């Protein structure tokens, strides 16, 4: 059966909303959603972000059968500028689902990055691209075996959570979190308030105040 490419009917989230979430640290988003949308921390960026902007974009999903990377090709083909390719390879590390050639094509197209619950290859090259973050569970030099099956833009299980096409994928050095599209607008204000509060705490603590005082930690009992 050839790769099935599902066409999205819901209206995509506006770029301004995605950009607003890009300013929210993964730690804040994780706390806001009480870790329910936190991706398995074993899926890590190939290079530290440092001062680079976070990975943030709307999900285009690619569900891959064992050894088959056809959906990755089709996902790159249908993805738009600023989207994130989400590759569900079931956590398998026996074959790489993407490497320098496909990632390079996606990068030229303006795709924001790729996250893979599985393996990648050509990591030396991919890790040099500061403008194209790649997250993966692992790596192997062994390439895929076929490109005939799978599906694009269907809901997938990725790193222990459900990812629906159009959800916001947010990633930095702390990991990956997925913001459900249905929750993105109504939860943004709370995320921004938490981000501001953290910045204020940091400023106060820099003045030498005690964390016990600043965070109103309950008084300790003498031993």
N, C-alpha and C positions, 0 to 999 in steps of 0.2 A: 504494500500500500504506500503511495507517495505521501510526503509530508503534508499534513493538513494545516492550512493557514486560515485562521479565524479572523474575520473582519470585525473590528470593534464598532459597536453601535452607539455606546454612551459617548456623550460629548467629553473630550479630554479636559483635564484640569488646565486652567489658564497658566501661561508661563510665569506670571507675576506671583502666583501662589506657590509654585515650585521654587522660585527664587527666594521667596520668604522663608521657606523651610530649609534652604541651603545655609541659612545663618544660624540654625539651631544645632547645637552639638548632639551627637548620637547619645551621649549620656543623659541629656535632658529628655530627648524623645523616648528613650528607654524607660526612664522614671515616669514620664507622663502616661505611657501606655502600660505601666506596671509589668514590663518585660514580656508582655504577651506577643509583641511583634518583633522581638529581638531574634536575629538570625544566629544560628550556632556560631559561637566565637571561634571555632576552628577554621572558619572561612575568613581568611585574613588578606589584607592588601599586600601586593608584592613589594611595595616600597613604602616607607613612611611618608605621610602627607606633609609633615613639618608645617610650614607657613602656607602651603597650597590650599586652595579652597576645597571644601568637602565635595565628595561625589554626591550628586543629587539630580534625580531625573525620574521621569515616568517609566514604569516597567514595560518592556516588551519581552514576553516570556518565550523560552524555547525548551520544550520538553523532549529530551533525547532518550531513545532506546539504547541499550548497551552497545557501545562501539560506533554509534551512528551520529554524525554531526550535521546531517542535512538541515535540521531545524535552525542551527546557528546561522547557516548561510541565508535562509529565508527570513530569519528575524532581523538580520542586518539589512536585508533588502527592504523590508517594510518599515523599519524604524526611522524616526525623524530626528532632526537636530535636537540635542539635549536629552534624548531618551537613554535609558540604561538597559542593556541586554542582560536578561536574567536566565542563566542556563541551568536547568534542572537535569543533572546527569546522575541523580540518585546517590551522590556521594562517592561514586566509583572513581578509583585512581589508576585503573589499569590502562586507560587510553586518554590522551589529551583531547579536549573538545574544541580548543581554540589555541592559536599561536600567533606568530608575528604577521602572517599574511592576512588572515581574517581580521585580526585586531587593527592592523594598519589600514585596511579598507574602511572599517568602522570609524576609526579616528579621522580619516580624511572626510568622511561624510558628516562629521560634527556630532556623532554619537558620544554621549558623556563618559561612558565606561562600560565595563563588562564585569559581571559577578557570576562565578561558576561554583555550583555545588558538585565538584569533581575536580579533574586535573586540567592544567594548561601546560604549554611548552614554550620554548624560546623565551624563557623567563629573563635572561640577561638583557634582551632587547626590550621586552615589555616593562621591565622595572626601571628603564631609563626614561620612560615617557611620563613626565610630571603632569602633562595635560590630559592624560588618558588613564585613569585608575583602573586597575584590574585586581579583583579579589578572587581567591580560589582556595579550595580545600587542600590542594597539593599540586604536584607537578610530576610529569614523566616525559621522556623523549619519545615515547611510543605514540604514534598518531592514530586517528580513528580508522575504522575498517570499512565504513560505508556512509552513504549520504542519501538514503532513500525513505526513511521512516520518521516518525515523531510528529510533533505538532507545535504550532506557533500561536501565541496569544490565546492560550487557555489557562485556567487557573492551575497553578502547580504547587507542590509541596517543596519548599526550598529551605534547606537548613533548619528543618523542624517547624516552619511556619507556613501559612498559606499566603501565596502571592497571586493577586489578580492583576491582569493587564491594566495599566493605568494607575496602579498604586505608585506612591512615591518611594523610591529607594534612596536612603540616606546613609552615607558611609564616611568614616574617617578612621583615624588610628585606633579608635576603641572598638571598631567593628561595624556591623551593618544592622540597620533597623528599617522596617517597612511601615510607611504611613498609609493606612487604607484610604483609598480615594474618597470614600464616603465620609471619612472622619477628618480629612485634611483641612477643610475650611473652618469647621467649628472648633477644632482643637488648636488652631494656630495661635490664637491670642493667649491661651494658657501656656503654650510652649515659649512664646516670647516673654511672658511675664516671668517664667522660671529662669530664662536666660538672663534677664535683667537682674533678678534677685541674686543669681550666682555671681555676677559681676560686682554687685554691691558688697556681697560677703567678702569677696576677694580683696576689695579695696579696704574694707574695715580690718580684715585680718592682717593686711600689710602694715597697718598702723601699730601692730603689736597686741591687739585685743585677743583674749582667750577664746578658743573655740567653744569652751563650756559656756561662756557668757553669750557669744554671738548666736549660737544655735540653741540657747536655752535648754541645755542638757540638764535633766533632773539631778538634784544634789546627790552626791555620793554618801554612802554610810560608812563611818569609820570602822575599820576591821577590829 
